[in-house]
Amino acid sequence: MCGIAGVIEPPYHGAASSTVLEAMCRVIRHRGPDASGIHIDDRVGLGSQRLAIIDLADGNQPICNEDGSIWVVQNGEIYNHVAVRRELEKRGHRFRTSHADTEVLVHAYEEWGESFAEHLEGMFAIAVWDARAQQLVLVRDRIGIKPLYFCWRNGRLIFASEIKAILEHPAAERGIDPQSVYDYLGWEFVPGPATMYRDIKKLMPGHLLVWKNESIGVHQWWDISYEPVEASTEEYERRIRDGLRESVGKRLMSDVPLGVFLSGGMDSTAVLAQVAELTTEKIRTFTIGYADPSFSELEYAHYAAKHYGTEHRDVIIEPITPDLIERCVWHLDEPMTDLSAMPLYLLCNAAREDVAVCLSGEGGDEVFVGYDRYVASKIDRYWSVVPSFLRRGLIEPLVDRLPDQRQKKGAINMLKRFMQGSAKPAEAGAMRWQYFSSAEQDALLFNERFRTQIQTDPFGPMLRALEGKNFPTQLDRELYTDLRFTMPDSVLMKVDKMSMASSLEVRVPFLDHHLVEYAATLPASVRFPRLDRRAIYRSAVAPLLPEKILKRGKQGYSLPIKNWLREDLKDWMIGLFNESDLIREYLCREYIDRMIGEHMAMTHNHNHTLWALINLELWHRVYIRQEAPTFVT
């Protein structure tokens, strides 16, 4: 696991600067504190910060072939590198390291050219410089587990694992993309390929960028299709169990200590169960807890840890501090307001004291129908037949007036959230319950000058991601949207940035592409009969898990931010907004004050928008106004 960076300077500039490359690498040293390296070939520069996980002695980067004509840097892990190495050795390639997975990439590119990534299994962002062909290839893994950003401007290509490294280049500009501000405040992340910066883009999952002849081209090399295959229930269950077992087994590859994040839910416990079967070593597990029991999962995590005999550690979260919020915003590079980001950051910090690698249950919800929003979408098909005058004219206004409750979910909170999502356009499917704004709020929140710079089409980014795609069922469409649109820029970006902030590698067995591709063949009637989300997955893992874990409801890492904004963080939040240049330029302060008042009175829960604005303002201060952060980076 590493952080990578690089540049191709335009012809008029001359050679790439080692000083600039070193600065780009230095700012992402947290991703790889064990070693650093750069390679410069006239206008081309590659840099790496290494976190040593595999081949501790010989795996430093950049790595080249025998004659130095091909150079590679990568961020990630290639789980099938041993098998690929054997295949390449049969074809005549010679290796100098004992088992470094990055060296496999050099020879894989030599053998298969731009299609080399098709032979890889793992999570990766890779840069290959081919001096003979005068060609640079950037490639991102199929699912988007590892990030890769690039800036193409005035004939100059700059790329890196994190945006902050690109910003270290003196030619990089810090202009805001207004459309991304709008999209972020609804989605709580910036949908790719855009970023919050006008000139910086994300290389999308399963995509490849090639620089050659002073131009770039981007194309997709992998996607997923949903084609149901009929089989017996026993066959479905066996294939799911075998697929998860194989995936976990690959991800136990490590030359350093390894642990498991354990929430006590089905996904993390299923991962733990497979780890327990595949290793005889003592397993370390880590869990987040809160004083508020409605947000805490300690009971189930303790039960699972005891059941599998792990060496367990709790990380108890107190009310968060402004310093911690600012630290997380700095690591994220652009605002992303998933409420589990800071708990995950603290969990990774604690886990890194004991291990260098952790397995996690991320991706199980997207692959095996885990989210409540899938249930809401199905219920809405029945709710929508209720006459509009009853829904819009009577029931929704009554529900809207119900007071917000302090607990995370609860019947009233869930009913209010269902009504809010149901009121949005049906073409958005289950994503209606993942979008946290509305046309009414947009009209009140954004000032007239800002609205002239944007397209107020909330679901436009999502629908563009679905263009040209055909799906057998509505559920397939919703699962594809989660996997290809939402997850890379929210869940996976959060996991990558919050874990690498502590130099911790997190592996996600549910996102093994073989398992993902098999899950896409499961008929909707098997995956989600009636309102029974996760039906076939639950029965598949039932032999692995204790009954108490199987029957529990979904919780997920989060934190009681809505309550903290009413208490510990209230004055700090108001102070931030009072001093905000961004709010004065783009937004209507009167409406923000109204939201604060309603939130404090508990007549409405505005925590999503208020929290998004806090993160946006902190990002703007550090990355646009370039104010020094209050913490030491």
Summary of the structure (lengths in Angstrom):
residues: 633
radius of gyration: 24.2
end to end distance: 20.0
largest distance: 75.6
contacts: 2216
relative contact order: 0.12
helix: 46%
strand: 16%
